[in-house]
């Protein structure tokens, strides 16, 4: 409601609340005093009667009830229990029998007995202690005080119901309500009058402040008093004058900055401390190829995979780790971050600077791809040629049949090297789906066997057991034989490379429905779970130092994956660190 947003009515309500807060404690205090007075009288009567009441050692429960009855007379007046709102109950500890004058005992003895036995005063008396703790109890909605005392083998339990003082309290409440109503009306009137002396000048200031906010800086207030409100009015007039001058200077500086930002070649995006965009220059929109930007910093970071949050930059100063690179529609953009602050060095937001490094990145990528492919893909045939050559030099040249066989293999590997070099130079065509595939029908099983023969010496040099298992008839498949051979050699070479000396590599060739399957299982070092999903990414290496040492570039499996998928197949990997790796290639049967 609008009335609750008004300062004037808030002050009025404060007056009313103060009045109510004064009346309520008074009401509660009077009620407490009345109840205390009646309880003290009740307590004194019980204690006086207890001192004067002597019971015989052989008295029974009925004898005690008679002593306290009107017929017994004497003790009734000692205890002052002749009122209809005062009852007594006698409990025999030896027999657990109960006698009572309380009507609730007559109507519901079990409930009454349970209430009495749970009374703190009764329990205290039963333990031999005074049962005179002041507490207001309730039974079926009726309030009462209770008192328990021990007499020989009996507990006498008294109740004093509130009916005797309820009318007095009700009368007090009526009086207090009338007083409260009158006080509230008076507070309303007085509070309204007093509040207007404060709110009227404030309302005038508020109207002039609104006019200034709308650009009317010439507005001045009339000073009507010499009190705090008058001082506030003078200060407001001074502020209005200074604000006008300051805004003129700011406007001039803003115009300069906007001109600079509009004509910069680098993209600029400014975010406030809440992560909201406060400025974007045309260069940034052009780089990101968007018409407008309306997102938070963290949304911007997530969209472009920057892997950094506003909190990281502002509070943890993580921007010192260096720039970020993003890829937007065939463009490489380098991103820098800078925190801007106020006069007190308190962070107010983040400036994001974008630089288009597409051409530079393309050149760098081309160089990396070419070097990586050459170094990796030419290693396998070179190793095979070297192995057979060394074997010949070790004496195999004396066996003419073996010489011919080895020279044929060397010649074949040299020819394949030539083809590989040509294919590596055309790697960009693979990315652009412009690769020319030499599709032919060939035996997949024979291809795998040939690959094993070529790498057998390499495995033997490491005392590794390289074996193949053909399961059933393997049909012919259609595809680029050289490319498929490249895949198989890469997988087998990796298995040999990352399997320790004395290990084993098992190759399984089988048919599964409309697919042929190659499964290479080694007992090598294995791949961590966190790296397993990324081994087919370009240039990704599980252990960079080890891969470089062994000649790996992290490109072979990614090339293998592209070749297999281009043939409509799949390549998957399973591994357990320290136990080995399993690579599975599946190719369709046309």
C-alpha positions as CSV (number, residue, x, y, z in Angstrom):
1,X,0.0,0.0,0.0
2,X,1.2,3.5,-0.9
3,X,0.4,4.9,2.6
4,X,3.1,2.6,4.1
5,X,5.7,4.1,1.8
6,X,5.0,7.6,3.0
7,X,7.4,9.0,5.6
8,X,4.6,11.1,7.2
9,X,2.4,8.0,7.9
10,X,5.4,6.0,9.0
11,X,6.0,8.6,11.7
12,X,2.3,8.4,12.7
13,X,2.5,4.7,12.9
14,X,5.6,5.0,15.0
15,X,3.7,7.1,17.5
16,X,0.8,4.6,17.6
17,X,3.3,1.6,17.9
18,X,5.0,3.3,20.9
19,X,1.6,3.8,22.6
20,X,0.7,0.2,22.1
21,X,4.1,-0.9,23.3
22,X,3.6,1.0,26.5
23,X,0.0,-0.3,27.1
24,X,0.7,-4.0,26.5
25,X,3.4,-4.3,29.2
26,X,1.2,-2.4,31.6
27,X,-1.7,-4.8,30.9
28,X,0.4,-7.8,31.3
29,X,1.9,-6.4,34.5
30,X,-1.5,-5.8,36.1
31,X,-2.6,-9.3,35.2
32,X,0.5,-10.7,36.7
33,X,0.1,-8.7,39.9
34,X,-3.5,-9.9,40.3
35,X,-2.6,-13.5,39.7
36,X,0.4,-13.2,42.1
37,X,-1.8,-11.7,44.8
38,X,-4.3,-14.5,44.6
39,X,-1.6,-17.2,44.5
40,X,0.2,-15.8,47.5
41,X,-3.0,-15.8,49.5
42,X,-3.6,-19.4,48.4
43,X,-0.1,-20.4,49.3
44,X,-0.2,-18.8,52.7
45,X,-3.5,-20.5,53.5
46,X,-2.1,-23.9,52.5
47,X,1.1,-23.4,54.5
48,X,-0.8,-22.1,57.5
49,X,-3.2,-25.0,57.5
50,X,-0.4,-27.5,57.0
51,X,1.4,-26.3,60.1
52,X,-1.8,-26.6,62.2
53,X,-3.0,-29.8,60.9
54,X,-1.9,-32.8,62.8
55,X,-3.0,-36.2,61.6
56,X,-3.0,-39.4,63.6
57,X,-0.5,-42.1,62.6
58,X,-3.2,-44.6,61.9
59,X,-5.4,-42.2,60.0
60,X,-6.9,-43.6,56.8
61,X,-7.7,-41.9,53.5
62,X,-11.3,-41.5,54.6
63,X,-10.2,-39.9,57.9
64,X,-8.2,-37.3,56.0
65,X,-11.0,-36.5,53.7
66,X,-13.3,-36.1,56.7
67,X,-10.8,-33.8,58.4
68,X,-10.8,-31.5,55.3
69,X,-14.6,-31.7,54.7
70,X,-17.2,-29.3,55.9
71,X,-18.2,-31.8,58.5
72,X,-14.7,-31.8,59.9
73,X,-15.0,-28.0,59.9
74,X,-11.9,-27.1,61.8
75,X,-9.3,-27.9,59.1
76,X,-11.4,-26.5,56.3
77,X,-11.1,-23.1,57.7
78,X,-7.4,-23.6,58.5
79,X,-6.8,-24.2,54.8
80,X,-9.5,-21.7,53.6
81,X,-10.8,-24.2,51.0
82,X,-14.4,-23.5,51.4
83,X,-14.5,-21.7,48.0
84,X,-16.2,-23.6,45.1
85,X,-13.0,-22.8,43.0
86,X,-10.7,-24.5,45.5
87,X,-10.4,-28.3,45.5
88,X,-8.3,-30.8,47.3
89,X,-7.2,-34.3,46.4
90,X,-5.6,-36.9,48.8
91,X,-3.3,-39.6,47.4
92,X,-2.4,-42.6,49.5
93,X,1.2,-43.6,48.5
94,X,1.0,-47.1,49.9
95,X,-2.2,-48.1,48.1
96,X,-2.2,-45.5,45.2
97,X,-5.8,-44.7,46.1
98,X,-7.2,-41.2,45.4
99,X,-10.0,-39.2,46.9
100,X,-10.9,-35.8,45.5
101,X,-13.5,-33.0,45.7
102,X,-12.6,-31.8,42.2
103,X,-15.6,-32.2,39.8
104,X,-13.1,-33.2,37.0
105,X,-12.2,-36.3,39.1
106,X,-15.8,-37.2,39.2
107,X,-16.4,-36.8,35.5
108,X,-13.1,-38.2,34.2
109,X,-11.0,-39.8,37.0
110,X,-8.3,-41.2,34.7
111,X,-7.6,-37.9,33.0
112,X,-7.6,-36.1,36.3
113,X,-5.2,-38.6,37.9
114,X,-2.8,-38.4,34.9
115,X,-2.7,-34.5,35.1
116,X,-2.1,-34.7,38.9
117,X,0.7,-37.3,38.6
118,X,2.4,-35.2,35.9
119,X,2.2,-32.0,38.0
120,X,5.7,-30.7,38.9
121,X,4.4,-29.7,42.4
122,X,2.9,-33.2,43.0
123,X,6.2,-34.9,41.9
124,X,8.2,-32.6,44.1
125,X,6.0,-33.4,47.1
126,X,6.2,-37.1,46.4
127,X,10.0,-36.8,46.5
128,X,9.8,-35.1,49.9
129,X,10.3,-31.6,48.7
130,X,8.0,-28.5,48.8
131,X,5.4,-28.6,46.1
132,X,4.9,-24.8,46.0
133,X,6.2,-23.8,42.6
134,X,4.2,-21.0,41.0
135,X,2.9,-22.0,37.6
136,X,-0.3,-21.4,35.7
137,X,-1.7,-24.8,34.6
138,X,-4.7,-25.6,32.4
139,X,-7.3,-28.4,32.4
140,X,-10.0,-28.5,29.7
141,X,-9.4,-24.8,29.1
142,X,-9.6,-23.8,32.7
143,X,-6.6,-22.1,34.3
144,X,-5.5,-23.0,37.9
145,X,-2.7,-22.8,40.4
146,X,-1.8,-26.0,42.3
147,X,0.0,-26.9,45.5
148,X,1.0,-30.2,46.9
149,X,2.2,-31.2,50.4
150,X,3.2,-34.4,52.1
151,X,1.5,-35.5,55.2
152,X,2.8,-38.9,56.5
153,X,2.0,-41.5,54.0
154,X,-0.3,-39.1,52.0
155,X,0.0,-36.4,49.4
156,X,-2.5,-33.6,49.7
157,X,-2.9,-31.9,46.3
158,X,-4.8,-28.5,46.1
159,X,-6.1,-26.6,43.1
160,X,-7.2,-23.0,42.9
161,X,-9.2,-22.3,39.7
162,X,-9.0,-18.8,38.1
163,X,-12.7,-18.1,38.2
164,X,-12.2,-16.0,41.4
165,X,-9.9,-13.5,39.7
166,X,-11.0,-13.8,36.1
167,X,-13.7,-11.1,36.5
168,X,-11.2,-8.7,38.0
169,X,-8.8,-9.3,35.1
170,X,-11.6,-8.9,32.5
171,X,-12.5,-5.5,34.2
172,X,-8.9,-4.4,34.0
173,X,-8.7,-5.4,30.3
174,X,-11.8,-3.4,29.5
175,X,-10.3,-0.3,31.2
176,X,-7.0,-0.8,29.4
177,X,-8.7,-1.2,26.0
178,X,-10.6,2.0,26.5
179,X,-7.4,3.8,27.5
180,X,-5.5,2.3,24.6
181,X,-8.2,3.4,22.1
182,X,-8.1,6.9,23.4
183,X,-4.3,6.9,23.4
184,X,-4.1,5.6,19.8
185,X,-6.5,8.3,18.6
186,X,-4.4,11.0,20.4
187,X,-1.2,9.5,18.9
188,X,-2.7,9.5,15.4
189,X,-3.6,13.2,15.6
190,X,-0.4,14.4,17.3
191,X,1.8,12.2,15.1
192,X,0.1,13.5,11.9
193,X,0.6,17.2,13.0
194,X,4.3,16.7,14.0
195,X,5.2,14.6,11.0
196,X,4.0,17.3,8.5
197,X,6.6,19.7,9.9
198,X,9.2,17.2,8.7
199,X,7.7,15.8,5.5
200,X,6.5,19.0,3.8
201,X,10.0,20.4,3.4
202,X,11.3,17.0,2.4
203,X,8.6,16.6,-0.2
204,X,9.6,20.0,-1.7
205,X,13.3,18.8,-1.9
206,X,12.1,15.6,-3.5
207,X,10.2,17.5,-6.2
208,X,13.2,19.7,-7.0
209,X,15.5,16.7,-7.0
210,X,13.2,15.0,-9.5
211,X,13.4,18.1,-11.7
212,X,17.2,18.1,-11.5
213,X,17.3,14.4,-12.4
214,X,15.3,15.3,-15.6
215,X,17.9,17.9,-16.5
216,X,16.5,21.1,-15.0
217,X,19.6,22.2,-13.1
218,X,18.5,25.8,-12.5
219,X,16.0,24.7,-9.8
220,X,16.6,26.2,-6.3
221,X,14.8,25.8,-3.0
222,X,13.6,28.5,-0.7
223,X,15.2,28.3,2.7
224,X,12.4,28.5,5.3
225,X,14.1,27.8,8.6
226,X,17.4,27.7,10.4
227,X,17.1,24.2,11.7
228,X,18.4,20.9,10.2
229,X,15.8,21.1,7.4
230,X,17.0,24.6,6.5
231,X,20.6,23.3,6.4
232,X,19.5,20.5,4.2
233,X,17.9,22.9,1.8
234,X,21.1,25.1,1.6
235,X,23.2,22.0,1.0
236,X,20.8,20.9,-1.7
237,X,21.0,24.2,-3.6
238,X,24.9,24.0,-3.5
239,X,24.8,20.4,-4.7
240,X,22.5,21.4,-7.6
241,X,24.9,24.1,-8.7
242,X,28.0,21.9,-8.5
243,X,26.2,19.0,-10.2
244,X,25.5,21.2,-13.2
245,X,29.1,22.2,-13.6
246,X,30.3,18.6,-13.1
247,X,27.9,17.1,-15.6
248,X,29.1,19.6,-18.3
249,X,32.6,18.4,-17.8
250,X,31.6,14.8,-17.8
251,X,29.6,15.2,-21.0
252,X,32.6,16.7,-22.7
253,X,34.9,13.8,-21.6
254,X,32.3,11.2,-22.5
255,X,32.1,12.6,-26.0
256,X,35.8,12.3,-26.4
257,X,35.9,8.7,-25.1
258,X,32.9,7.6,-27.3
259,X,34.7,9.0,-30.4
260,X,37.9,7.0,-29.6
261,X,36.0,3.8,-28.8
262,X,33.8,4.1,-32.0
263,X,36.9,4.4,-34.2
264,X,39.1,1.7,-32.6
265,X,40.0,-1.4,-34.5
266,X,40.0,-3.5,-31.4
267,X,36.7,-4.6,-29.9
268,X,35.8,-3.2,-26.5
269,X,33.1,-4.6,-24.1
270,X,32.5,-3.1,-20.7
271,X,30.7,-4.9,-17.9
272,X,29.8,-3.4,-14.5
273,X,30.4,-5.1,-11.2
274,X,27.1,-7.0,-11.5
275,X,28.2,-8.4,-14.8
276,X,25.8,-6.3,-17.0
277,X,27.0,-4.8,-20.3
278,X,27.4,-1.0,-20.1
279,X,29.2,-0.4,-23.4
280,X,30.0,-2.3,-26.7
281,X,31.9,-0.6,-29.5
282,X,31.2,-1.4,-33.2
283,X,34.4,-3.3,-33.6
284,X,33.4,-5.8,-31.0
285,X,30.0,-6.4,-32.6
286,X,31.7,-6.9,-36.0
287,X,34.2,-9.4,-34.6
288,X,31.5,-11.4,-32.8
289,X,29.2,-11.1,-35.9
290,X,26.2,-9.9,-33.8
291,X,23.8,-7.0,-34.2
292,X,23.6,-6.3,-30.5
293,X,24.7,-7.8,-27.2
294,X,22.5,-8.3,-24.2
295,X,24.0,-10.8,-21.8
296,X,25.9,-10.9,-18.5
297,X,29.6,-11.4,-18.3
298,X,29.2,-15.0,-17.1
299,X,26.9,-15.7,-20.0
300,X,29.4,-14.2,-22.4
301,X,32.2,-16.3,-20.9
302,X,30.1,-19.5,-21.1
303,X,29.0,-18.8,-24.7
304,X,32.5,-18.3,-25.9
305,X,34.1,-20.9,-23.6
306,X,36.4,-18.5,-21.9
307,X,36.5,-20.6,-18.7
308,X,36.6,-17.6,-16.4
309,X,33.9,-15.8,-14.3
310,X,33.5,-12.2,-13.3
311,X,34.3,-13.2,-9.7
312,X,37.6,-14.8,-10.8
313,X,38.8,-11.6,-12.4
314,X,37.5,-9.1,-9.8
315,X,38.1,-10.9,-6.6
316,X,40.7,-13.6,-7.4
317,X,42.7,-11.6,-10.0
318,X,42.9,-14.6,-12.3
319,X,43.2,-12.4,-15.4
320,X,47.0,-12.3,-14.7
321,X,47.2,-15.9,-16.1
322,X,47.1,-14.4,-19.6
323,X,44.8,-13.9,-22.4
324,X,42.1,-16.3,-23.8
325,X,41.6,-17.3,-27.4
326,X,38.1,-17.9,-28.9
327,X,37.0,-19.1,-32.3
328,X,34.0,-17.3,-33.9
329,X,32.8,-18.2,-37.3
330,X,36.3,-19.0,-38.8
331,X,37.9,-16.1,-36.9
332,X,40.4,-16.4,-34.1
333,X,40.0,-13.7,-31.5
334,X,42.3,-13.0,-28.6
335,X,40.6,-11.8,-25.4
336,X,42.1,-9.6,-22.7
337,X,40.6,-8.6,-19.4
338,X,41.2,-5.5,-17.3
339,X,39.4,-4.4,-14.1
340,X,38.5,-0.7,-13.8
341,X,38.1,0.9,-10.3
342,X,36.8,4.0,-8.6
343,X,38.9,6.6,-6.7
344,X,39.2,4.2,-3.7
345,X,40.6,1.4,-5.9
346,X,37.3,-0.5,-5.5
347,X,36.4,-2.7,-8.5
348,X,33.6,-1.3,-10.5
349,X,33.6,-3.7,-13.5
350,X,35.6,-5.4,-16.2
351,X,36.8,-4.2,-19.6
352,X,37.1,-7.0,-22.3
353,X,39.4,-6.2,-25.2
354,X,39.1,-8.3,-28.4
355,X,41.8,-8.6,-31.0
356,X,41.3,-10.4,-34.4
357,X,44.3,-12.7,-34.8
358,X,42.7,-14.9,-37.5
359,X,45.4,-14.5,-40.2
360,X,48.3,-15.0,-37.7
361,X,46.5,-18.1,-36.2
362,X,45.9,-19.6,-39.5
363,X,49.5,-19.4,-40.5
364,X,50.6,-20.8,-37.1
365,X,48.0,-23.7,-37.4
366,X,49.2,-24.6,-40.9
367,X,52.8,-24.8,-39.7
368,X,51.9,-26.9,-36.7
369,X,49.6,-29.3,-38.7
370,X,52.2,-29.8,-41.4
371,X,55.1,-30.5,-39.0
372,X,53.1,-32.7,-36.8
373,X,51.7,-34.8,-39.6
374,X,55.1,-35.3,-41.2
375,X,56.9,-36.2,-38.0
376,X,54.2,-38.7,-36.9
377,X,52.9,-40.3,-40.1
378,X,56.3,-40.9,-41.6
379,X,57.8,-42.4,-38.5
380,X,56.1,-45.9,-39.0
381,X,57.4,-46.6,-42.5
382,X,60.8,-45.2,-41.7
383,X,61.0,-47.5,-38.7
384,X,59.9,-50.5,-40.8
385,X,62.5,-49.7,-43.5
386,X,65.2,-49.2,-40.8
387,X,64.3,-52.5,-39.1
388,X,64.5,-54.6,-42.3
389,X,67.7,-52.8,-43.3
390,X,69.4,-53.6,-40.0
391,X,68.3,-57.2,-40.3
392,X,69.9,-57.4,-43.7
393,X,73.1,-55.8,-42.4
394,X,73.2,-58.2,-39.5
395,X,73.6,-61.1,-41.9
396,X,70.3,-61.8,-43.5
397,X,71.7,-60.6,-46.9
398,X,73.3,-64.0,-47.2
399,X,69.9,-65.6,-47.6
400,X,68.9,-64.6,-51.1
401,X,65.2,-65.4,-50.6
402,X,65.0,-63.3,-47.4
403,X,66.9,-60.5,-49.1
404,X,64.3,-60.4,-51.9
405,X,61.5,-60.5,-49.4
406,X,63.0,-57.7,-47.2
407,X,63.8,-55.5,-50.2
408,X,60.2,-55.9,-51.5
409,X,59.0,-54.8,-48.1
410,X,61.4,-51.8,-48.1
411,X,60.4,-50.9,-51.6
412,X,56.7,-51.1,-50.6
413,X,57.3,-48.9,-47.5
414,X,59.2,-46.4,-49.5
415,X,56.3,-46.2,-52.0
416,X,53.8,-45.8,-49.1
417,X,56.0,-43.0,-47.6
418,X,55.7,-41.2,-50.9
419,X,51.9,-41.6,-50.7
420,X,51.9,-40.5,-47.1
421,X,53.8,-37.4,-47.8
422,X,51.4,-36.5,-50.6
423,X,48.4,-37.2,-48.2
424,X,49.9,-35.1,-45.4
425,X,50.2,-32.1,-47.7
426,X,46.5,-32.5,-48.6
427,X,45.4,-32.7,-44.9
428,X,43.5,-29.4,-45.2
429,X,41.4,-31.1,-47.9
430,X,40.4,-33.6,-45.3
431,X,39.1,-30.9,-43.0
432,X,37.2,-29.2,-45.9
433,X,35.8,-32.5,-47.1
434,X,37.7,-32.2,-50.4
435,X,39.8,-35.4,-50.0
436,X,40.0,-37.7,-53.0
437,X,39.4,-41.3,-51.8
438,X,40.7,-44.2,-53.8
439,X,37.9,-46.6,-53.2
440,X,38.5,-50.3,-54.0
441,X,37.5,-53.7,-52.8
442,X,40.0,-55.4,-50.6
443,X,40.5,-58.0,-47.9
444,X,40.5,-56.4,-44.4
445,X,41.9,-59.5,-42.8
446,X,44.9,-59.6,-45.2
447,X,45.5,-55.9,-44.7
448,X,45.8,-56.4,-40.9
449,X,48.1,-59.3,-41.4
450,X,50.4,-57.2,-43.6
451,X,50.5,-54.5,-41.0
452,X,51.5,-57.0,-38.4
453,X,54.3,-58.3,-40.6
454,X,55.6,-54.8,-41.0
455,X,55.7,-54.2,-37.3
456,X,56.8,-57.6,-36.2
457,X,60.5,-56.7,-36.0
458,X,59.7,-53.6,-34.0
459,X,57.8,-55.7,-31.5
460,X,60.5,-58.3,-31.4
461,X,63.1,-55.7,-30.5
462,X,61.1,-55.0,-27.3
463,X,60.5,-58.7,-26.6
464,X,56.8,-58.2,-27.1
465,X,54.4,-60.9,-28.2
466,X,52.4,-59.6,-31.2
467,X,49.7,-62.1,-32.3
468,X,46.6,-62.0,-34.4
469,X,43.4,-64.0,-34.2
470,X,41.0,-64.2,-37.1
471,X,37.5,-65.3,-36.0
472,X,35.5,-66.7,-38.9
473,X,35.4,-65.6,-42.5
474,X,36.2,-62.0,-43.0
475,X,34.4,-60.6,-46.1
476,X,35.8,-58.0,-48.5
477,X,35.1,-54.3,-47.8
478,X,35.2,-51.2,-50.0
479,X,37.3,-48.2,-49.1
480,X,40.7,-46.5,-49.5
481,X,43.1,-49.3,-48.7
482,X,46.0,-47.1,-48.0
483,X,44.1,-44.9,-45.6
484,X,42.7,-47.9,-43.7
485,X,46.3,-49.3,-43.6
486,X,47.4,-46.0,-42.2
487,X,44.8,-46.4,-39.4
488,X,45.8,-49.9,-38.5
489,X,49.5,-49.2,-38.6
490,X,48.9,-46.2,-36.3
491,X,47.0,-48.2,-33.8
492,X,49.5,-51.1,-33.8
493,X,52.4,-48.7,-33.6
494,X,50.9,-46.9,-30.6
495,X,50.3,-50.3,-28.9
496,X,53.9,-51.3,-29.4
497,X,55.2,-47.9,-28.3
498,X,53.3,-47.7,-25.1
499,X,53.6,-51.3,-24.0
500,X,56.7,-52.1,-21.9
501,X,59.3,-54.6,-22.9
502,X,58.0,-58.2,-22.5
503,X,54.4,-57.2,-22.9
504,X,51.9,-58.5,-25.4
505,X,49.6,-57.1,-28.1
506,X,46.7,-59.2,-29.3
507,X,44.9,-58.4,-32.5
508,X,41.4,-59.8,-33.1
509,X,39.7,-59.6,-36.5
510,X,36.0,-60.6,-36.7
511,X,32.7,-59.9,-38.4
512,X,29.7,-58.5,-36.4
513,X,26.5,-58.4,-38.4
514,X,27.2,-55.9,-41.2
515,X,30.5,-54.8,-39.9
516,X,34.1,-56.0,-39.8
517,X,35.9,-55.4,-36.5
518,X,39.5,-54.9,-35.5
519,X,40.3,-55.0,-31.8
520,X,43.8,-54.3,-30.6
521,X,44.4,-55.2,-26.9
522,X,47.7,-54.4,-25.3
523,X,49.2,-54.7,-21.8
524,X,50.7,-51.2,-21.9
525,X,50.7,-48.3,-19.5
526,X,47.0,-47.5,-20.1
527,X,45.3,-44.1,-20.2
528,X,43.8,-42.2,-17.3
529,X,40.0,-41.9,-17.2
530,X,40.1,-38.1,-17.4
531,X,42.1,-38.3,-20.7
532,X,40.3,-41.2,-22.3
533,X,37.6,-39.1,-23.9
534,X,40.1,-36.7,-25.5
535,X,42.6,-39.1,-27.1
536,X,41.0,-38.6,-30.5
537,X,41.3,-34.8,-30.4
538,X,43.9,-33.2,-32.6
539,X,47.2,-32.6,-31.0
540,X,46.0,-34.0,-27.7
541,X,48.7,-36.0,-25.8
542,X,48.1,-37.8,-22.5
543,X,51.7,-37.5,-21.4
544,X,53.3,-34.7,-23.4
545,X,56.9,-35.3,-22.2
546,X,56.6,-39.0,-22.9
547,X,54.9,-38.5,-26.2
548,X,57.7,-36.2,-27.4
549,X,60.3,-38.6,-26.2
550,X,58.7,-41.4,-28.3
551,X,58.0,-39.2,-31.3
552,X,54.3,-38.8,-30.8
553,X,52.5,-35.5,-31.7
554,X,49.0,-36.3,-30.7
555,X,47.7,-36.2,-34.3
556,X,47.7,-39.8,-35.3
557,X,44.5,-41.0,-33.6
558,X,42.6,-37.9,-34.7
559,X,43.6,-38.6,-38.3
560,X,42.7,-42.3,-37.8
561,X,39.3,-41.2,-36.5
562,X,38.6,-38.9,-39.4
563,X,39.6,-41.7,-41.9
564,X,37.4,-44.3,-40.2
565,X,34.4,-42.0,-39.9
566,X,34.8,-41.0,-43.6
567,X,34.4,-44.7,-44.4
568,X,31.2,-44.8,-42.3
569,X,32.8,-46.6,-39.4
570,X,33.6,-46.0,-35.8
571,X,36.7,-46.1,-33.6
572,X,36.5,-46.4,-29.8
573,X,38.9,-46.8,-26.9
574,X,38.8,-48.5,-23.5
575,X,41.6,-48.4,-21.0
576,X,42.6,-48.8,-17.4
577,X,45.7,-47.1,-16.1
578,X,48.6,-49.5,-15.5
579,X,46.8,-52.4,-17.1
580,X,46.5,-51.7,-20.8
581,X,44.3,-50.3,-23.6
582,X,41.8,-51.7,-26.0
583,X,41.2,-49.9,-29.4
584,X,38.2,-51.1,-31.5
585,X,37.7,-50.2,-35.2
586,X,34.4,-51.1,-37.0
587,X,33.9,-50.7,-40.7
588,X,30.7,-51.3,-42.7
589,X,30.4,-54.1,-45.2
590,X,28.8,-52.9,-48.4
